[in-house]
Amino acid sequence: MTSEPSASEVLTEAIGHYMNAVAAALLDENVPVTGVYGSGNVRILAVDDSGTDVDGNLSFNTAFERGLYADSENVNLHWSGTSGWCLLPLKDDDADFYGHARWVGAGLVPPVDRVVSFVATARLSPAEAGSGERPFYRTSGSDLTELHQRLAAFVPAPEDLRGRTYGMCFKHLVTSVYTARVSSALNSPDDTEVSVALRPGELDALRHLLEYAQTHATGLLGAYARYLTEDLDNRRQFAATPSHRAMETARSIRKQLRDRQQRGE
């Protein structure tokens, strides 16, 4: 018998799906979001005014973080359940968790496109994005029912969730996004061959990375990684005819989809 989720678990899922909504919009803008996190454990996380009771994070790859703040250990897009969104660089000398934060200042649960616009500004100039002054829209532990109602708007319908947690939904989102990107690249009309000088070790490293991708990717993305590995192996054999199985597979799939659309399926 499955037990009913607790209030904290329900709130955590709602926060996580809000994080997913922002992550999806940022991925559409080619921002490399690598993870989402939501915490609906109703507790004070720190003393004095720096604490909050519920929160969430979006994380990025290292190159993106360094492009924003080269001197930070980590850079997150953080959501505070009392103060809304901020870009949060974390540095070794931080005495205050929010000491270097840049706040959106657009309310506690602003529209997704407002957060995306904030990140776009931060990519141009982090120091000019938002404000260094932290806003407060609610106090820790108060109005949790009203907050959950606002966040619940971002939770997919049960028939779309199919029992998946927000973490599972994020993984599916990332897989779908990168599958589409790889497919689009392999379907490029430009068939010009490009010569790239690689050391043997670099080529082996690339092959290992593709093998690693095969163990973690599912569906078409895993298949593309496998076919690209085969193509590389084939081309290392100078007497062999170069293969383009990944590209041929991607173009075949696109043709099948196009034919189905024309048939109205």
C-alpha positions in Angstrom: 0.0 0.0 0.0 1.4 3.4 -1.1 1.4 6.1 1.6 0.3 9.6 0.9 3.1 12.1 0.4 3.7 14.5 3.2 3.1 18.2 2.9 6.9 18.8 2.6 7.2 16.2 -0.2 4.3 17.8 -2.1 5.8 21.2 -1.7 9.2 20.0 -2.7 7.8 18.5 -6.0 6.0 21.8 -6.7 9.2 23.7 -6.2 11.1 21.2 -8.4 8.6 21.6 -11.3 8.9 25.4 -11.1 12.7 24.9 -11.4 12.1 22.6 -14.4 9.9 25.2 -16.1 12.7 27.8 -15.8 15.3 25.2 -16.8 13.3 24.3 -20.0 13.2 27.9 -21.0 16.9 28.4 -20.4 17.8 25.3 -22.3 15.8 26.7 -25.2 18.2 29.7 -25.0 21.2 27.4 -25.1 22.0 28.0 -21.4 23.7 24.7 -20.3 21.6 23.8 -17.2 23.0 20.6 -15.7 20.8 20.1 -12.6 17.7 21.3 -10.7 17.0 21.1 -7.0 14.0 21.9 -4.8 13.6 21.7 -1.0 10.2 22.0 0.6 11.3 20.9 4.0 9.6 23.5 6.1 12.4 24.5 8.4 14.6 27.5 8.9 17.9 26.9 7.2 19.9 29.6 9.0 19.6 32.1 11.8 18.8 35.8 11.4 17.5 37.3 8.1 19.7 35.3 5.8 17.7 32.2 6.3 14.7 30.9 4.3 12.4 27.9 4.8 12.1 26.5 1.2 14.3 27.0 -1.8 15.5 25.8 -5.1 18.5 25.9 -7.4 19.5 25.5 -11.0 23.1 24.5 -11.7 25.2 25.1 -14.8 28.3 23.6 -16.4 31.7 24.9 -15.3 32.4 26.9 -18.5 29.2 28.8 -18.1 29.9 29.5 -14.4 33.4 30.8 -15.2 32.0 33.0 -17.9 29.8 34.7 -15.3 32.2 34.8 -12.3 35.7 33.6 -13.0 36.6 33.8 -9.3 33.7 31.8 -7.9 33.7 28.2 -6.7 30.1 27.8 -8.0 27.4 29.9 -9.5 23.8 28.9 -9.2 20.5 30.4 -10.2 18.9 30.3 -6.8 15.3 30.6 -5.7 14.5 31.6 -2.2 11.1 31.0 -0.7 11.2 34.4 1.0 12.9 36.6 -1.6 12.5 35.1 -5.1 15.3 34.6 -7.7 18.9 35.6 -7.6 22.1 34.8 -9.4 24.3 33.4 -6.6 28.1 33.2 -6.9 29.6 31.3 -4.0 33.2 32.3 -3.1 35.6 31.0 -0.5 35.5 34.2 1.5 31.7 34.3 1.8 30.7 35.2 5.3 27.1 35.7 4.2 25.4 33.0 2.0 23.8 35.8 -0.1 26.8 38.1 0.1 27.4 38.3 -3.6 23.8 37.6 -4.8 22.2 39.7 -7.6 18.4 39.6 -7.1 15.8 39.7 -9.8 13.4 41.6 -7.7 10.3 40.7 -9.7 8.2 39.0 -7.0 8.3 35.7 -5.2 7.1 33.5 -8.2 7.7 35.6 -11.3 6.9 34.4 -14.8 9.5 32.2 -16.4 10.3 34.6 -19.1 11.2 37.2 -16.6 13.8 34.9 -15.1 15.1 34.1 -18.5 15.5 37.8 -19.3 17.4 38.3 -16.1 19.9 35.5 -17.0 20.3 37.0 -20.5 21.3 40.3 -18.9 23.7 38.5 -16.5 25.4 36.9 -19.4 26.3 40.3 -20.8 27.2 41.9 -17.4 26.5 40.1 -14.1 27.2 43.3 -12.2 24.3 45.1 -14.0 21.8 42.3 -13.7 19.1 42.9 -11.0 20.0 44.4 -7.7 22.4 43.6 -4.8 19.6 44.5 -2.4 17.7 41.4 -1.2 13.9 41.8 -1.3 11.5 40.1 1.1 8.0 39.0 0.0 7.1 36.7 2.9 8.6 35.5 6.2 9.9 32.0 6.8 7.1 29.6 7.8 4.2 31.8 6.8 1.7 31.6 4.0 2.9 28.2 2.8 -0.5 27.1 1.5 -0.8 30.2 -0.7 2.8 29.7 -1.9 2.1 26.1 -2.8 -1.0 27.1 -4.7 1.2 29.5 -6.8 3.8 26.8 -7.4 1.2 24.1 -8.2 0.5 25.9 -11.5 3.9 24.5 -12.8 3.2 20.9 -11.9 2.2 18.9 -15.0 -1.1 17.0 -15.1 -1.1 13.5 -13.6 -1.5 11.9 -17.1 1.7 13.8 -18.2 3.7 13.1 -15.0 2.9 9.3 -15.1 4.3 9.0 -11.6 7.6 10.7 -12.3 9.3 13.0 -9.8 10.5 16.4 -10.8 14.0 14.9 -11.0 12.9 12.3 -13.5 11.1 15.0 -15.5 14.3 17.0 -15.6 16.3 14.1 -16.9 13.7 13.4 -19.6 13.8 17.1 -20.5 17.6 17.2 -20.9 17.6 14.0 -22.9 14.9 15.4 -25.3 16.7 18.7 -25.7 20.1 17.2 -26.6 18.5 14.5 -28.8 16.9 17.2 -30.8 20.2 19.2 -31.0 22.2 16.1 -32.1 19.6 15.2 -34.6 19.5 18.7 -36.0 23.3 18.8 -36.3 23.4 15.4 -38.1 20.7 16.6 -40.5 22.7 19.7 -41.5 22.5 20.3 -45.3 26.2 21.1 -45.2 28.1 17.9 -46.1 31.5 19.6 -46.3 34.2 17.4 -44.7 36.3 19.2 -42.1 39.8 18.1 -41.2 40.5 18.3 -37.5 44.0 17.4 -36.2 43.8 15.2 -33.1 46.4 13.4 -31.2 45.8 9.6 -30.8 45.2 10.2 -27.1 42.6 12.9 -27.8 40.8 10.6 -30.3 40.8 7.8 -27.7 39.5 10.2 -25.1 36.6 11.3 -27.4 35.8 7.7 -28.0 35.7 7.0 -24.2 33.4 10.0 -23.7 31.0 8.7 -26.4 31.0 5.3 -24.7 30.3 6.9 -21.4 27.4 8.8 -23.0 26.0 5.4 -24.2 25.8 4.1 -20.7 23.9 7.2 -19.4 21.8 8.2 -22.4 18.6 6.4 -23.5 16.7 6.1 -26.7 17.9 8.0 -29.8 20.6 9.9 -27.9 22.2 6.7 -26.8 21.9 5.3 -30.3 23.6 8.4 -31.8 26.5 8.1 -29.4 26.9 4.4 -30.4 26.8 5.2 -34.1 29.2 8.1 -33.8 31.6 5.7 -31.9 31.3 3.2 -34.7 32.0 5.9 -37.3 35.1 7.0 -35.5 36.4 3.5 -35.2 35.8 2.9 -38.9 37.7 6.0 -39.9 40.7 5.0 -37.8 41.1 2.1 -40.2 42.6 3.9 -43.2 41.8 1.1 -45.5 38.1 1.1 -44.6 35.4 3.1 -46.3 34.5 6.0 -44.1 31.1 5.5 -42.5 28.4 8.0 -41.6 25.9 5.8 -39.8 24.9 8.4 -37.2 24.1 11.0 -39.9 22.3 8.4 -42.1 20.2 7.3 -39.1 19.3 10.8 -38.1 18.3 11.7 -41.7 16.2 8.5 -42.0 14.4 9.3 -38.8 13.7 12.8 -39.9 12.3 11.6 -43.2 10.0 9.1 -41.4 8.7 11.8 -39.1 8.1 14.1 -42.1 6.3 11.4 -44.0 4.1 10.7 -41.0 3.2 14.4 -40.7 2.3 14.5 -44.4 0.0 11.5 -43.9 -1.6 13.3 -40.9 -0.5 10.7 -38.4 
